[in-house]
Amino acid sequence: MIRVHLYGRLRCLVDNARANENTILELEHEEGETFADLLNRLGLEKDDVGDCFLNGNLVKPSEEIPDDARIGLFPFNMRLLCGGQHLKGHGYTQSDVDVDYY
């Protein structure tokens, strides 16, 4: 089972969702499913979402989703302050840090 927490405009994926309540989709885990695959399963395009999270960390489209994952989906108009550059690896000087330049 994975839990997808929806924010902003993405709450419309759940009938009768309200802005003052948690909006969570509980979905069956699919072995080998990536974040990009999950977006496709939900009928979303990459441009529909902003910065999104897997178990509290920024998620990349190619990242595989483990069972019991917590996903945070934010719409394109809700991004991290300052663009989240420090979380995306911009400015790192260590060669052993995985840097994502999206």
N, C-alpha and C positions, 0 to 999 in steps of 0.2 A: 504494500500500500504506500502511495505517496500522497502528501498533502500539499496542495497548491493554494497559497494565500494570494488572493487577488486584490489589487488596489486601483483606485481611480476608475477610469472608464472601463477597465477590464472586469469590473464587478458585474457587468451586463451578461457575462457568461453563466451566471447563476440566477435563476428566476427569483424574483422578489428580494433580491439583495438590497441591503440598506447601507448607506454610508456610515452610519453610527454603530454598525455591527461588523464582526469579523466575517469575511467572505472566504470560505475555504471549500475547495473541491477536493474530494477524496477519490483518488483514481487507483486502479490496479497497477502494480509495478509491472513493466514489460522489460524482460531481460535484454540488455544491450541497447536500450533506448537512450539516445543522446538528448541534450536540451533542445537542439534543432528539431529532432523527431517529436518531442513533446509539444513544441509550438505547432507543428503540423497537425498533430492529433487534436489539438484544441481549435484548429481552424484559424490560427494566427500566422501572420507574416513577421519576418524579422523586424520590419519597419513599424509594426504595431506596438512593440515593446521598447522600454527604455533600459535602464540598468536593472538586471535581475540577479537573483541570488539562489544558491544551492547550499543548504545548511549554513547560512550566514555568510557565505563567501560569494563574491562576484562569480558568475558562471559564464563559461565560454560555450558557443554553440556546439562544439565537438565533445563536450564533457558528457560522460556517461552518468546516468542518474541511478544511484543505488536504491535498494529497497529501503523503506522507511524514511525517505528523503523529505525535507521540508523545502519547498520552492517558494520564492517570493517573486511574483510577477508584477512589474510596474509598467504602466503605459508609456508610450513614446514621450509624452509631455511631462513626465515625472522622472527627472534624472538627479543624480547625486550633485550636491553643491560642489562647485569648482570642477565639475565633470568627473570627480572621483579619480583624478589622475594618480594620486598616491596609491590607490588600490589597484589600478590597472597596470602598475609597473613603470610608469613614466618617471624618470628621474633616478631610477636605481643605477648604481654604479657597480654592483656585484655581478659577476658573470654567472653565478650559480642560481640566480633568481629567474624564474620563468616570467618573461615579460610579454604582455599582450598589448599590441599597438592598435587595437580597433578603435 
